[in-house]
Amino acid sequence: MSSARHILSLFRSGDASPFKSCQWPFGDPSTKEFHFCGEKSAEGFSYCAKHVAMAYREPEPRRNPAPIPIGRRAA
């Protein structure tokens, strides 16, 4: 199997993340300083526990929108 097909098969397998180290990006990808976190990935995720907590949060409860004022009607 070619390496490109192997990589695609990892992502299409439906299994847990194939990454063993955290893939949280730091910096601008167009610079030499760009890097990934690199800590050990949390089970089933491509991020470490710290970054999983940042990326996967419970949604905030929805607030009721303010009522829309109704204009006065002509008499």
N, C-alpha and C positions, 0 to 999 in steps of 0.2 A: 504494500500500500504506500502511495506517495505520502510525503510528510504533510502536504496540503490536505489530502483526503483524511489523514489520521487526525489532524487538528479539527477539521469539520466534524468528524465522527464523534469527537469528544463533546462538542457542543450540541449535537443532535441526539445524543444518547438518552437524554432525560434523566441521567444519573446526577449525583451531587457534583458540585463544581470540581473541575480537574485541577484547579490551582491549589498548590500547597502553601503558597505565601500570599499575603494580602496584596491585592491589586488596587488599593486606594491610591489615586494619582496625587503627586505633589509637583507643583510648578507648571511652567508652560511647556507643552510637548515639543515646541520648536527650539528649545534650548538644551544645552548639554547638561544643565542642572536638573532637568526633568527626571523623576524617578517614582517608583512605587513604594509603598510602606515597607513591604517585605517581611512583616511579622508573620507568625504562623496563622494560617487561615482557620476560622471557626468552622466546625463540622458543617458541611453542606453549603458553605458560602465562599465567595471569592474574596472576602474581607476578614480581617482579624476581629475579635470580639468588640474592640473599641469602635471600629469603623462600621460594623454591623449595626451597633446601637445608634450611630449617627444616620445611617442610610435607611434603615427599616424602622420607622417610628409609627406608633399608632396615630391614626388621623386625629386632628383636632376636632372636637365636637363642633357641629355647625351652629353658628349663631343665627338667630332669627333676624332677617333684614329689617331695617327701619321701615315703618309704613310709608308708603308714597302719599304725600299730601294731595288731596283732591282739590282742584281749583274751584273757585266760587262759580256758581251758575248765574247766568243773566236772569234778571227778574222779569 
